[in-house]
Amino acid sequence: MTATLFILNDSPYGTERSYNGLRLAKALAKQPDQQVRVFLMGDAVACAKAGQKVPEGYYNAGDMVKMVAATGVVGLCATCLAARGITDDELVPGALRKTLVDLAAWTAEADKVLVF
């Protein structure tokens, strides 16, 4: 099994970096023998905010996080969440509050680390 860690830093909207990272994580998680973990930090923690209302035809980052969490693991930087006033009850299902210690362990265990 190959373990890939995605680290996303950008806000969910404005650039497409987090969107592309989530798309790739979702596609990779569907491949056989792949373990996918996604860690959202900085402004990327807003990707996991529940209740996002986007224009029709536009991607919803919260829905994408839920899809990735259904087949992989999605962790969010606890410090980054606190700095933005986002509480656990505001997160989409499957998004887990994690720490830099968790990210360090995931990095050490990963075969590949991709940063967006």
Stockholm file with secondary structure:
# STOCKHOLM 1.0

chainA/1-116         MTATLFILNDSPYGTERSYNGLRLAKALAKQPDQQVRVFLMGDAVACAKAGQKVPEGYYNAGDMVKMVAATGVVGLCATCLAARGITDDELVPGALRKTLVDLAAWTAEADKVLVF
#=GR chainA/1-116 SS CEEEEEEECSCSSSSSHHHHHHHHHHHHHTSTTEEEEEEECGGGGGGGBTTCCCCTTSCCHHHHHHHHHHHSEEEEEHHHHHHTTCCGGGBCTTEEEECHHHHHHHHHHCSEEEEC
#=GC SS_cons         CEEEEEEECSCSSSSSHHHHHHHHHHHHHTSTTEEEEEEECGGGGGGGBTTCCCCTTSCCHHHHHHHHHHHSEEEEEHHHHHHTTCCGGGBCTTEEEECHHHHHHHHHHCSEEEEC
//
